[in-house]
Amino acid sequence: MKHQPNKLKKKLKGGKIAFGTCIGTFTPSLVELAGFCGLDFCRIDNEHAWRQDEILDHMMRAAVVGDIVALPRIDKGNPFLIRKVYEIGAKGFIIPDIQSSKEVKEIIRAAKFPPDGNRGYSSNCFSAGYGTRAGEEWIKWSNEELMVGVMIECREAIEDIDRIMALEGLDFVLFGPADYSLNIGLPAPNKNHPKVQDALKRTVEAAKKNNKYVMIGVGFPWQEEAQKYIEMGCQMIEIGHDYSILKTIWTKIKTLNTLENN
């Protein structure tokens, strides 16, 4: 694995909008396809899935082939998962259900080699070329180029959002409107509810003050919703995921079949 600048981080620092998608089916070829189509990042959802096997290794290699930044979403509360996804080649990660800046501090420490953190060292991994690209250069590259992301999806996180965004070592946050909706007592996810939109605006404002980035997922019609959130100040736009994209297209095909039969 070559230790090049993180293309997603570089693009965001340049003030450009990054576009990506999410893959929940754990299909390496879709990671490659997303990269070949010109997307900047691909979130891999291992929060609402149970894949504790070698498939994630294959998806990280597919990200290298497709030249796309893979961002696995991994379980909260297990700092060793952070080291493991970095070692298999992830150039960033996302931790869900963040409630405080204290939690984010511990996540950053787990993601960084000393003196910036407490990540354990082993060069016997894909990221270090199994020892062929290890040592000081790899440590420096890892601390500077690998990205740290967390999810903002509860009232407690919004109340602590300024301290969260001020933390050195945090790169971006993913705002989760569905869980935020439920957390504040709404009966179902409602991205457009005024309270949800207000929380997102507060997140974007805090991010801008601290040179951080906000990711938001958009649904159909993707272009209209993406434009809305870009104008709001979100710099990372996640365009659906494999399930939602296929559902949208297949549902339309079913509608056409119904019309034809009538």
C-alpha positions in Angstrom: 0.0 0.0 0.0 1.5 3.3 -1.1 1.7 6.1 1.4 0.2 8.9 -0.7 -1.7 12.0 0.5 -5.2 11.2 1.5 -7.1 12.4 -1.6 -10.4 13.0 0.3 -8.6 15.1 3.0 -6.7 17.0 0.3 -9.9 17.8 -1.6 -11.7 19.0 1.5 -8.8 21.2 2.5 -8.9 22.7 -0.9 -12.4 23.9 -0.2 -14.1 21.5 -2.7 -17.2 19.4 -2.1 -16.6 15.6 -1.8 -19.2 13.2 -3.1 -19.5 9.6 -2.0 -21.9 6.8 -1.3 -22.5 4.0 1.2 -22.2 0.2 0.7 -24.1 -2.1 3.0 -23.9 -5.3 1.0 -20.2 -5.9 1.6 -19.5 -6.3 -2.2 -15.9 -5.4 -3.1 -16.7 -4.9 -6.7 -19.1 -2.1 -5.8 -16.3 -0.3 -3.9 -14.2 -0.5 -7.1 -17.2 0.7 -9.2 -17.8 3.7 -6.9 -14.1 4.7 -7.4 -14.2 4.1 -11.2 -17.3 6.3 -11.3 -15.3 9.2 -9.8 -16.7 9.2 -6.3 -14.4 10.5 -3.5 -15.3 8.3 -0.6 -17.3 5.2 0.2 -18.8 4.6 3.7 -18.9 0.9 4.5 -21.6 0.2 7.1 -20.6 -2.3 9.7 -22.7 -0.8 12.4 -26.0 -2.2 11.2 -24.4 -5.4 9.9 -22.6 -8.3 11.4 -19.5 -9.0 9.3 -16.6 -10.0 11.5 -14.7 -11.8 8.8 -12.2 -11.2 6.0 -14.6 -9.5 3.7 -13.6 -6.0 5.0 -10.0 -6.8 4.0 -11.2 -7.4 0.4 -13.2 -4.2 0.4 -10.1 -2.2 1.5 -8.1 -3.7 -1.3 -10.9 -2.9 -3.7 -10.7 0.8 -2.5 -7.0 0.8 -3.5 -7.9 -0.6 -6.9 -10.7 1.9 -7.4 -8.7 4.8 -6.0 -11.4 5.7 -3.5 -11.2 6.5 0.2 -13.0 3.8 2.2 -14.6 4.9 5.5 -15.8 1.9 7.5 -18.4 2.7 10.2 -17.4 0.6 13.1 -18.8 -0.1 16.6 -18.5 2.3 19.4 -16.7 1.2 22.6 -14.0 -1.0 21.1 -10.8 1.1 20.4 -9.0 -1.9 19.0 -11.3 -1.9 16.0 -9.9 1.5 15.1 -6.3 0.1 14.9 -7.6 -2.9 13.0 -9.4 -1.0 10.2 -6.4 1.3 9.8 -4.1 -1.7 9.5 -6.1 -3.4 6.8 -6.0 -0.2 4.7 -8.9 2.1 5.7 -8.0 5.8 5.2 -10.6 6.8 7.8 -13.4 5.6 9.9 -16.7 6.6 11.5 -17.8 5.9 15.1 -21.5 6.2 15.8 -23.6 7.4 18.8 -21.2 10.0 20.1 -22.4 11.9 23.2 -19.5 14.0 24.4 -16.2 15.5 23.6 -14.7 13.2 26.2 -15.6 10.2 24.1 -14.1 11.8 21.0 -10.9 12.5 22.8 -10.5 8.8 23.5 -11.3 7.9 19.9 -8.6 10.3 18.7 -6.1 8.8 21.1 -6.9 5.3 19.8 -6.4 6.5 16.2 -3.0 8.1 16.7 0.5 6.7 17.3 2.4 8.3 20.3 3.0 11.0 21.1 -0.4 12.1 19.7 -2.2 9.0 21.0 -1.8 5.4 22.2 -2.3 3.3 19.0 -0.3 0.1 19.2 2.4 -0.5 16.7 2.8 -3.5 14.4 4.1 -3.3 10.8 2.8 -6.8 9.9 -0.2 -5.4 8.1 -1.4 -4.3 4.7 -1.1 -0.6 5.5 2.6 -0.9 6.3 3.3 -3.2 3.4 3.8 -6.1 5.8 6.9 -4.4 7.1 8.3 -3.1 3.8 6.9 0.4 4.3 7.0 0.7 8.1 8.9 2.7 10.7 9.0 6.5 11.2 7.6 7.4 7.7 4.6 5.2 8.2 3.9 6.5 11.7 4.1 10.1 10.4 1.8 9.3 7.4 -0.7 7.5 9.6 -1.0 10.3 12.1 -1.3 13.0 9.4 -3.2 11.4 6.5 -5.7 8.9 8.1 -9.0 10.5 9.0 -11.1 10.4 12.2 -14.8 10.8 11.9 -17.7 10.5 14.4 -21.5 10.7 14.2 -23.6 13.4 15.7 -27.0 11.9 16.3 -28.2 12.8 19.8 -29.1 15.8 21.9 -26.1 15.4 24.2 -23.7 15.7 21.3 -25.3 18.8 20.0 -25.1 20.4 23.5 -21.3 19.6 23.4 -20.8 20.3 19.7 -18.4 23.3 20.1 -16.0 21.3 22.3 -16.3 18.3 20.0 -15.4 20.3 16.9 -12.6 22.1 18.6 -10.7 18.8 19.2 -7.4 18.5 17.4 -7.3 15.2 15.4 -11.0 15.1 14.6 -11.5 15.6 10.8 -15.2 15.3 10.2 -18.6 14.4 11.5 -21.5 12.5 10.0 -24.8 14.0 11.0 -27.4 11.3 11.6 -30.9 12.8 11.2 -32.8 9.5 11.7 -31.4 8.7 15.2 -31.4 12.4 16.1 -35.2 12.4 15.3 -35.9 9.5 17.6 -33.5 10.8 20.3 -35.5 14.1 20.7 -38.8 12.2 20.9 -40.1 12.3 17.3 -42.2 9.2 16.5 -40.2 8.4 13.4 -37.2 9.7 11.4 -37.9 13.1 10.0 -34.9 14.8 8.4 -36.9 18.0 7.6 -38.3 18.6 11.0 -37.3 22.1 12.2 -35.6 20.7 15.3 -33.5 18.3 13.3 -32.6 20.9 10.7 -31.6 23.3 13.5 -29.3 20.7 15.0 -27.6 20.2 11.6 -27.2 23.9 11.3 -25.5 24.1 14.7 -23.2 21.3 13.7 -22.2 23.0 10.5 -21.6 26.3 12.3 -19.4 24.7 14.8 -17.5 22.8 12.1 -16.8 26.0 10.2 -15.4 27.7 13.3 -12.9 24.9 13.7 -12.0 23.9 10.1 -13.9 20.6 10.4 -16.2 19.0 7.8 -19.8 17.8 7.9 -21.1 14.8 6.0 -24.8 14.3 5.3 -26.6 11.6 3.4 -29.0 12.6 0.7 -31.9 10.7 -0.9 -33.9 10.9 -4.0 -34.1 13.4 -5.8 -30.4 13.4 -5.0 -29.4 16.6 -6.9 -32.0 18.8 -5.2 -31.2 17.6 -1.7 -27.5 17.7 -2.3 -27.7 21.3 -3.4 -29.7 22.2 -0.3 -27.0 20.8 2.0 -24.1 22.2 0.1 -25.6 25.7 0.4 -26.1 25.0 4.1 -22.3 24.3 4.4 -22.0 20.5 4.3 -18.8 19.5 2.4 -19.2 15.7 2.3 -22.3 14.5 0.4 -23.2 10.9 0.6 -25.5 10.0 -2.3 -27.7 7.2 -1.1 -26.4 3.6 -0.6 -26.6 0.5 -2.6 -29.8 -0.6 -1.0 -31.6 2.7 -1.4 -30.4 3.2 -4.9 -31.5 -0.2 -6.1 -34.8 0.2 -4.2 -35.5 3.5 -6.0 -34.7 2.1 -9.4 -36.5 -1.3 -8.9 -39.6 0.4 -7.5 -39.8 2.6 -10.6 -39.4 -0.4 -12.8 -42.3 -2.1 -11.0 -44.4 1.0 -11.5 -43.7 0.9 -15.2 -44.6 -2.8 -15.4 -47.9 -2.0 -13.7 -48.7 0.7 -16.2 -47.8 -1.6 -19.1 -50.1 -4.3 -17.8 -53.0 -1.9 -17.5 
